[in-house]
Amino acid sequence: MDILKALRAEETKFLGQIEAARQQVETVRTAIKLLGGKSATNGNRNSSGTTRKKMSAEGRARIAAAQRKRWAKIRAARKA
């Protein structure tokens, strides 16, 4: 009979630990929500929580053309 009493006491102790762990997980989840939620699924938001500005196709084309010009200059210097 003492063994059953000891096992029940252990069970109660473990159940208390489980509840404490659940509360800690809930606290961490609350902190995550307060700090901006899940950054991987925030769409167009960056790490600071602000939305990113979208670049126009024209702007991307200008940047690409400038980069091609820089690479051409490097290649020309190699050949010379």
N, C-alpha and C positions, 0 to 999 in steps of 0.2 A: 504494500500500500504506500509506503514512503516513496517508492520509485514513481508511482503515478502522480503523487503530489509534486515531486521534483520536476517531472516532465511538464506538468501543467504550469508550474512557475516559470520554466524556461519558455514555454509557449507564450505566456503573458509578456515576458520580457522581450521576445522577438517581435510580437505584435506591436509593442510600444516603439521599438526601433523602426519598424516599417512605417508607422505613422509619422515619426520624426523625419524619416527620409522623404516621405510624401510632402510634408510641409516645406522641406528644404528645396525640393524640386519646384514646388509652386512659387516659392520666393524667387528662385532663379528665373522662372518663366515670366514672372511679373517684372523683374529687372530688365529682361530682354525686351519686353513690350515697351517699357518706359524709355529705353535707349534706342528705339527706332525699329524694333521688330527684326524680322529676318532679312538681312541685307541681300541675300542671294535671290530673293523673290520680290524685291521692291521695284521691279520694272525699271523706269528711267531715273531712279534715285541713286545718288552716289553715297559714299560712306558717311557724309555729313547730313544726309537726309534731304538735300535739296535736289530738285529735278535738273537733269542735264539739258543743255540747249542742243537742239538738233542742227547739224550743219547742212546747208543747202547743197544740192548737187553742183551748182556753180562754184561754190566755195571749195568743195572737194576737188573739182577739176582744176582750179587755180593752184591748189597745193600740189596736186599730182604733176602738173606742168612744171612748176618750179623745181620739184624734186628731180624730174627727168632732166631738166636743164643742168642741175648740179651734177648729176651722174654723168651726163655728156661731157661736162667740163673735166671731171676726174678721168674719164676714159681717154679724152684727148690728151691730157697731160701724160698719161701712161705711154701713149704711142709716140709722143715726141721725145 
